Amino acid sequence: MSSFHCCATCEHFRSIKLDKGMKYRCKRLGYETRPSYQFTCWEPKEVVKKLMEKRNQK
């Protein structure tokens, strides 16, 4: 699971395109983050859950 655990794979991760680049926020925590950050409140997106299950079956 550690290879999947990062903000970009969490259902609470939001990316906002601005004129000067991208801004990343955590909807649950309410503050800016980065795609590679890790927090203990991580909840994977459905597509990530399916990929994790698929890889565990092999």
MODELLER restraints for C-alpha pairs under 7 A, 6 or more apart:
rsr = mdl.restraints
at = mdl.atoms
rsr.add(forms.Gaussian(group=physical.xy_distance, feature=features.Distance(at['CA:5:A'], at['CA:38:A']), mean=6.44, stdev=0.5))
rsr.add(forms.Gaussian(group=physical.xy_distance, feature=features.Distance(at['CA:6:A'], at['CA:35:A']), mean=6.51, stdev=0.5))
rsr.add(forms.Gaussian(group=physical.xy_distance, feature=features.Distance(at['CA:6:A'], at['CA:36:A']), mean=5.22, stdev=0.5))
rsr.add(forms.Gaussian(group=physical.xy_distance, feature=features.Distance(at['CA:6:A'], at['CA:37:A']), mean=5.47, stdev=0.5))
rsr.add(forms.Gaussian(group=physical.xy_distance, feature=features.Distance(at['CA:6:A'], at['CA:38:A']), mean=4.73, stdev=0.5))
rsr.add(forms.Gaussian(group=physical.xy_distance, feature=features.Distance(at['CA:7:A'], at['CA:13:A']), mean=5.96, stdev=0.5))
rsr.add(forms.Gaussian(group=physical.xy_distance, feature=features.Distance(at['CA:7:A'], at['CA:34:A']), mean=6.83, stdev=0.5))
rsr.add(forms.Gaussian(group=physical.xy_distance, feature=features.Distance(at['CA:7:A'], at['CA:35:A']), mean=4.99, stdev=0.5))
rsr.add(forms.Gaussian(group=physical.xy_distance, feature=features.Distance(at['CA:7:A'], at['CA:36:A']), mean=5.96, stdev=0.5))
rsr.add(forms.Gaussian(group=physical.xy_distance, feature=features.Distance(at['CA:7:A'], at['CA:37:A']), mean=5.53, stdev=0.5))
rsr.add(forms.Gaussian(group=physical.xy_distance, feature=features.Distance(at['CA:7:A'], at['CA:38:A']), mean=5.81, stdev=0.5))
rsr.add(forms.Gaussian(group=physical.xy_distance, feature=features.Distance(at['CA:8:A'], at['CA:35:A']), mean=4.40, stdev=0.5))
rsr.add(forms.Gaussian(group=physical.xy_distance, feature=features.Distance(at['CA:8:A'], at['CA:36:A']), mean=6.60, stdev=0.5))
rsr.add(forms.Gaussian(group=physical.xy_distance, feature=features.Distance(at['CA:9:A'], at['CA:44:A']), mean=5.62, stdev=0.5))
rsr.add(forms.Gaussian(group=physical.xy_distance, feature=features.Distance(at['CA:9:A'], at['CA:45:A']), mean=6.00, stdev=0.5))
rsr.add(forms.Gaussian(group=physical.xy_distance, feature=features.Distance(at['CA:9:A'], at['CA:48:A']), mean=6.65, stdev=0.5))
rsr.add(forms.Gaussian(group=physical.xy_distance, feature=features.Distance(at['CA:10:A'], at['CA:42:A']), mean=5.86, stdev=0.5))
rsr.add(forms.Gaussian(group=physical.xy_distance, feature=features.Distance(at['CA:10:A'], at['CA:43:A']), mean=5.20, stdev=0.5))
rsr.add(forms.Gaussian(group=physical.xy_distance, feature=features.Distance(at['CA:10:A'], at['CA:44:A']), mean=4.38, stdev=0.5))
rsr.add(forms.Gaussian(group=physical.xy_distance, feature=features.Distance(at['CA:10:A'], at['CA:45:A']), mean=5.37, stdev=0.5))
rsr.add(forms.Gaussian(group=physical.xy_distance, feature=features.Distance(at['CA:11:A'], at['CA:43:A']), mean=6.03, stdev=0.5))
rsr.add(forms.Gaussian(group=physical.xy_distance, feature=features.Distance(at['CA:11:A'], at['CA:44:A']), mean=5.70, stdev=0.5))
rsr.add(forms.Gaussian(group=physical.xy_distance, feature=features.Distance(at['CA:11:A'], at['CA:45:A']), mean=4.67, stdev=0.5))
rsr.add(forms.Gaussian(group=physical.xy_distance, feature=features.Distance(at['CA:12:A'], at['CA:26:A']), mean=5.51, stdev=0.5))
rsr.add(forms.Gaussian(group=physical.xy_distance, feature=features.Distance(at['CA:12:A'], at['CA:27:A']), mean=5.05, stdev=0.5))
rsr.add(forms.Gaussian(group=physical.xy_distance, feature=features.Distance(at['CA:12:A'], at['CA:28:A']), mean=5.86, stdev=0.5))
rsr.add(forms.Gaussian(group=physical.xy_distance, feature=features.Distance(at['CA:13:A'], at['CA:25:A']), mean=6.01, stdev=0.5))
rsr.add(forms.Gaussian(group=physical.xy_distance, feature=features.Distance(at['CA:13:A'], at['CA:26:A']), mean=4.83, stdev=0.5))
rsr.add(forms.Gaussian(group=physical.xy_distance, feature=features.Distance(at['CA:13:A'], at['CA:27:A']), mean=6.31, stdev=0.5))
rsr.add(forms.Gaussian(group=physical.xy_distance, feature=features.Distance(at['CA:14:A'], at['CA:24:A']), mean=5.73, stdev=0.5))
rsr.add(forms.Gaussian(group=physical.xy_distance, feature=features.Distance(at['CA:14:A'], at['CA:25:A']), mean=5.20, stdev=0.5))
rsr.add(forms.Gaussian(group=physical.xy_distance, feature=features.Distance(at['CA:14:A'], at['CA:26:A']), mean=6.12, stdev=0.5))
rsr.add(forms.Gaussian(group=physical.xy_distance, feature=features.Distance(at['CA:14:A'], at['CA:27:A']), mean=6.78, stdev=0.5))
rsr.add(forms.Gaussian(group=physical.xy_distance, feature=features.Distance(at['CA:15:A'], at['CA:22:A']), mean=6.74, stdev=0.5))
rsr.add(forms.Gaussian(group=physical.xy_distance, feature=features.Distance(at['CA:15:A'], at['CA:23:A']), mean=5.78, stdev=0.5))
rsr.add(forms.Gaussian(group=physical.xy_distance, feature=features.Distance(at['CA:15:A'], at['CA:24:A']), mean=4.56, stdev=0.5))
rsr.add(forms.Gaussian(group=physical.xy_distance, feature=features.Distance(at['CA:15:A'], at['CA:25:A']), mean=6.46, stdev=0.5))
rsr.add(forms.Gaussian(group=physical.xy_distance, feature=features.Distance(at['CA:16:A'], at['CA:22:A']), mean=5.69, stdev=0.5))
rsr.add(forms.Gaussian(group=physical.xy_distance, feature=features.Distance(at['CA:16:A'], at['CA:23:A']), mean=5.05, stdev=0.5))
rsr.add(forms.Gaussian(group=physical.xy_distance, feature=features.Distance(at['CA:16:A'], at['CA:24:A']), mean=6.22, stdev=0.5))
rsr.add(forms.Gaussian(group=physical.xy_distance, feature=features.Distance(at['CA:17:A'], at['CA:23:A']), mean=6.39, stdev=0.5))
rsr.add(forms.Gaussian(group=physical.xy_distance, feature=features.Distance(at['CA:24:A'], at['CA:32:A']), mean=5.60, stdev=0.5))
rsr.add(forms.Gaussian(group=physical.xy_distance, feature=features.Distance(at['CA:24:A'], at['CA:33:A']), mean=5.50, stdev=0.5))
rsr.add(forms.Gaussian(group=physical.xy_distance, feature=features.Distance(at['CA:24:A'], at['CA:34:A']), mean=6.00, stdev=0.5))
rsr.add(forms.Gaussian(group=physical.xy_distance, feature=features.Distance(at['CA:25:A'], at['CA:31:A']), mean=5.52, stdev=0.5))
rsr.add(forms.Gaussian(group=physical.xy_distance, feature=features.Distance(at['CA:25:A'], at['CA:32:A']), mean=4.23, stdev=0.5))
rsr.add(forms.Gaussian(group=physical.xy_distance, feature=features.Distance(at['CA:25:A'], at['CA:33:A']), mean=5.31, stdev=0.5))
rsr.add(forms.Gaussian(group=physical.xy_distance, feature=features.Distance(at['CA:26:A'], at['CA:32:A']), mean=6.28, stdev=0.5))
rsr.add(forms.Gaussian(group=physical.xy_distance, feature=features.Distance(at['CA:26:A'], at['CA:33:A']), mean=6.41, stdev=0.5))
